[in-house]
Amino acid sequence: MPSYDYQVRDKEGSLQRGTVEASSQEAVLDILQRRGYTVLSLREKRESKFSFPFVGHVSTKDVVILSRQLATLFEAQVPIIEALRTLAEETSKPALKDALGTILNDVTGGLSLSQAFAKHAKYFSAFYISLIRSGEESGKLQEVFSYLAEYVERSYYLTMKARNAMIYPAFILMAFILVIILMLVVVIPGLLEIFEETGQELPFYTKALLYISHGLRNYGIFIAIFFTLCGFFLVRWKRTPEGALFFARLQIHVPLVGELYRKLFVARLADNLTILISSGIPILRAIEVTRDVVGNLVFANALEEAYKAVRGGGTISSAFKNTKEIPLLVTQMIRIGEATGRLDFILQKISKFYQQEVNSAVDNLVSLIEPILIIVLGAGIGFLLMSVLVPLYNLVNAI
């Protein structure tokens, strides 16, 4: 659908500009005139033939800020139309500005807020849209947006904390590997040639370094192509059901960080179900939405089994028994919540407990990263120095 840039004056005579999507100029004129605007100019917005990465991107942080702003405006009793118009005018992100402008036009044209948001599913998750729909049906839209603001903030910062804990060691290790490769290709070969010319017997670790250096210098391009092809096929395989399940299991079983991710997904699962059930969404729909946004295929499959069990008259806890990645404590607490009719309360307690566990796990991981990196880097540098200095020391003694 084409977009149109417009310039209008409102009833007070204030000049306003904006963008609207419509099927034709006549439709745009009808929309603007129904709002009481005097149209000064109207022209179709031409799409650029060139596109650049990240242009038109709305980040999770943008959604966090938008949710908090909407919650604040609704708490201040600002009407929906005015709240959307204010945020559309204030935001500096072009993609978000266009999305809010379209949502504003759709709501003004008679669509519900959830239907308008659902047109932008690439920015707003099924969980987000389901909660808005629940708020509309229950008449508690203000409360729902407060829930949403708290949830997206909590989820965002919890995920970012876990992710940031991985960035530092990954960067250090990559830099170390690049430096080692550079030394093996450029620096080390000259020293090893000296040792070979002397004819002295080299230690086994120096010979190993010699073979590695020789392989990188002569077959480096083939090694690079091999690993590139491996990466390509792994990415392709990850898109298959078997590959996706393998990497999902790997994510929550890899040493050091696997336990962290497992706790993160349990916290997200419980948090999502808590918010959805508390907002009045039926249990089957709550499980279905959580399945789509939990972020790990192992837990998504567990929720799929729970969906089938509840639909057939069973319980969530009985379905979770078959997934060993879900702790027994969680299954038992959910069983208690189902038996007492306080499932949302129990899930809230599980969510808070595992959020604290994630925070604690991240802090522990950060405290372990430095000594582990020191050991790994020290072992690598020590191997290089020993491979060069020991033959050099023997050569000096022989002279």
Secondary structure as the mmCIF struct_conf table of DSSP 4:
data_model
#
loop_
_struct_conf.conf_type_id
_struct_conf.id
_struct_conf.beg_label_comp_id
_struct_conf.beg_label_asym_id
_struct_conf.beg_label_seq_id
_struct_conf.end_label_comp_id
_struct_conf.end_label_asym_id
_struct_conf.end_label_seq_id
STRN STRN1 SER A 3 ARG A 9
TURN_TY1_P TURN_TY1_P1 LYS A 11 GLU A 12
STRN STRN2 LEU A 15 GLU A 21
BEND BEND1 SER A 23 SER A 24
HELX_RH_AL_P HELX_RH_AL_P1 GLN A 25 ARG A 34
TURN_TY1_P TURN_TY1_P2 ARG A 35 GLY A 36
STRN STRN3 THR A 38 LYS A 45
HELX_LH_PP_P HELX_LH_PP_P1 ARG A 46 SER A 48
BEND BEND2 LYS A 49 LYS A 49
TURN_TY1_P TURN_TY1_P3 PRO A 53 GLY A 56
HELX_RH_AL_P HELX_RH_AL_P2 THR A 60 GLU A 75
TURN_TY1_P TURN_TY1_P4 ALA A 76 GLN A 77
HELX_RH_AL_P HELX_RH_AL_P3 ILE A 80 GLU A 90
HELX_RH_AL_P HELX_RH_AL_P4 PRO A 94 THR A 108
TURN_TY1_P TURN_TY1_P5 GLY A 109 GLY A 110
HELX_RH_AL_P HELX_RH_AL_P5 LEU A 113 ALA A 118
TURN_TY1_P TURN_TY1_P6 LYS A 119 TYR A 123
BEND BEND3 PHE A 124 PHE A 124
HELX_RH_AL_P HELX_RH_AL_P6 ALA A 126 SER A 138
TURN_TY1_P TURN_TY1_P7 GLY A 139 GLY A 139
HELX_RH_AL_P HELX_RH_AL_P7 LEU A 141 LEU A 182
HELX_RH_PI_P HELX_RH_PI_P1 MET A 183 VAL A 187
HELX_RH_AL_P HELX_RH_AL_P8 ILE A 188 THR A 198
TURN_TY1_P TURN_TY1_P8 GLY A 199 GLY A 199
HELX_LH_PP_P HELX_LH_PP_P2 GLN A 200 PRO A 203
HELX_RH_AL_P HELX_RH_AL_P9 PHE A 204 LYS A 238
TURN_TY1_P TURN_TY1_P9 ARG A 239 ARG A 239
BEND BEND4 THR A 240 THR A 240
HELX_RH_AL_P HELX_RH_AL_P10 PRO A 241 HIS A 253
BEND BEND5 VAL A 254 VAL A 254
TURN_TY1_P TURN_TY1_P10 PRO A 255 VAL A 257
HELX_RH_AL_P HELX_RH_AL_P11 GLY A 258 SER A 278
TURN_TY1_P TURN_TY1_P11 SER A 279 GLY A 280
HELX_RH_AL_P HELX_RH_AL_P12 ILE A 283 VAL A 293
BEND BEND6 VAL A 294 GLY A 295
HELX_RH_AL_P HELX_RH_AL_P13 LEU A 297 ARG A 311
TURN_TY1_P TURN_TY1_P12 GLY A 312 GLY A 313
HELX_RH_AL_P HELX_RH_AL_P14 ILE A 316 PHE A 320
TURN_TY1_P TURN_TY1_P13 LYS A 321 ASN A 322
TURN_TY1_P TURN_TY1_P14 LYS A 324 GLU A 325
BEND BEND7 ILE A 326 ILE A 326
HELX_RH_AL_P HELX_RH_AL_P15 LEU A 328 THR A 340
TURN_TY1_P TURN_TY1_P15 GLY A 341 GLY A 341
HELX_RH_AL_P HELX_RH_AL_P16 LEU A 343 ALA A 398
#
